[in-house]
Amino acid sequence: LTNVAIVRLKSHGIRFEIACYKNKVLNWREGIEKDLQEVIQTDTVFTNVSKAIIAKEKDLQLAFGTVNLEDICRKILKDGDLQVSDKEREVHMEGLFRDIIQIVVERC
């Protein structure tokens, strides 16, 4: 799981996860990447990626109204939460803090 980004979406009390490439998820959300197969590592929808527990078809039908894995993956990518590590979050927050300080300095 070193190069895996997990995108999670909770629907109808069930957590659904897909394994993706981290940079590709960001590119897909920005509209740069169009090919879904380049974004996801596998078109399997899981309830827990790290334990390889695959979501049941009845749960997929209940939550998404379909069992078409491509449509479900698109929905999870669009609306789901991208898992971010502590270090990545820290780097992002530092950058955001610096940007805010720069704006304050320019205006004072």
N, C-alpha and C positions, 0 to 999 in steps of 0.2 A: 504493500500500500504506500510505497514511497512517492510515486508519481500520480497518485489518484486524488482527484478532488471529488468529494461526495456532495451531491446536491440533494437536499431533503425537502419533502413537502408532506405536511400532515393534512389529511382529509378524512372526514368521517371517523375520527379517532384512531386512524391507522397512519403510521409513518411509512412513507415510500421514499426509497433512495435509489439513485443511479450513480454509477461510477463514470467519471468524466476526466478529461485532461483540463487542468486548471486554467491555463492561458486560453485554451480554445473556448471554454465556457464564457469568459469575459468577452472574447471576440464575437461569439455568437450572440450574446446579449446586446452588443453594440451594433450588430448587423454586418460586421466584417466577414465572419464565417457563415456560410450558407449551408454547407453540407453537414447534416446531422451525424453522419457516420464518422466524420473527422473530429467531432466533439466528444461523443460518448465512447467509452472503452468497450462496452458491451450493451446490446439492446435489451438486456434483462433488467427488470424492475425488481428491486429487493425491498424487504422490510428492514434488513440489516446487512449492509454491504460487507462489513468486516467479518461477520460470521457466515456470510454467503447464504442467508435465508431469503429464498425467493418468494415474492408476493404471490398470493393465491389469485386465481382468475376471478373468483367470485368477489374478492375484495377490490380488485381493479375495476370490475364492472360496476360495483356499488359506488366507488369513489369517483370514477371518471366517465362512466356511462359507456365504456367501450373496453375491449381487450386488445385493441390495436396498439402494440408496443411503441411504434414510432410516434403516434399521436400522444400517447401518455408521456413519453420521454420529452417531447416538445413542451407539453404542459408543465412538467416538473422543472425543466430548464427555465421556462419563462417565469413561473411563479415561485419556485422553490428557493431555499436558502443555501448559499454556497458555504461549505465548511471552510473556515479560515483558521490557520494555526496561530498560536499565541505570538510567535515571532513576527509573522506577517501582519497581524493586527497591530502590534507595537510599532512596526515600521510605518504602517499606514497612519496611525495616530500621530506619530512624530512629524510626518510630512504635513498632515492637516494642521497641527499646532504651529509649525513654521509658517505655513501659508497665512494663518490667522494673524500671527505676529507681524508678518510683512504688511498685511493690510492695515493693521493698527499703526505701525510705524509710518506708513505712507500718509495716513490721514492726520497724524499728530504734528 
